[in-house]
Amino acid sequence: MTRDWLVDDDRADRARERLLGEAAAMIRQNGVDRFDINELARRAHCSRATVYRHVGGKDAIIEAVLTISSATVTTAVAERIAGLSGRERGVVAIAAALREIRADTLTRQLLTSRRLQSAVPAAVASATIIGIAIELMGLESGDVVSAQWLIRGFLALALWPLPPDHEATAVRALVAGVIGEG
C-alpha cells in the first residue's frame, strides 16, 4: 500500500521538503523565469492552496530553494577558508564562492534570470546574506556596510565574469578596498 505524503507523520515538514525539492528540480530544468506554482502543484499531486500553505508564494519558494542551495556553497567556502584570516581569507572566500556558484545549476539559473534585477536589492539587504558575508569574510560582527559592499562586488564578478587573471586581480582589489592592505 502506498502512503500519502500529505498524511504521514510530520506532515508539514514533509510537505515543505517535498514541495521545495520539486520546485528545485523545476528551476534546474526550466529556469527561474519559467517556474510556475500551478505546475508545482500538478507535479506534487496537490492543490495550489497546499503549496501556498506549506511553502508560500512564488517569491518565497524561489528564496527558500536558493537558501537551501546556498548552504552547499557556503559549506564548501567555509572549508576552503578554515584557518585563514584577513585579506587572504577574503580573497580565498570570494574566489571559492565564485567557483561554487558557477558550478551550481540553481544559482546559475538565478544569475541568468530576468528576476535578477529585482532580486539584487533584496540580496544586498538580506540579513541572511549579510551574515554569511560577515562570517565568511571574517569581518567584525555588525559591519553591514562592508558586507554589502563585498556582496555588490561579488555579484558584479558573478554576473560579468572576467578572464581568470583579471578576475583574480579584481578580487584582490575588492578585498583590499574593504579589508585593507594589511
VENFENFEN-V416705 format. One record per pair of residues at least 4 apart in sequence whose C-alpha atoms are under 6 Angstrom apart, sorted by the first residue. I is the first residue (numbers start at 1). J is the second residue. Records with the same first field share a line. If there is no record, write none. Layout:
I->J, J
//
This chain:
6->11
7->11
11->15
14->18
15->19
16->20, 54, 55
17->21
24->65
26->30
27->31, 32
28->105, 106
30->34
31->109
33->113
41->45, 46, 47, 48
49->53
51->55
52->56, 57
55->61
56->60
63->67
66->70
70->74
73->100
77->93, 96, 97
81->89
84->89
85->89
89->93
90->137, 175
91->172
92->96
93->97
97->101
101->107
122->126
124->148
127->131
130->147
132->136
133->137, 147
134->138, 139, 147
150->154
155->159
156->160
157->161
162->166, 167
163->167
172->176
173->177
175->179
176->180, 181
//
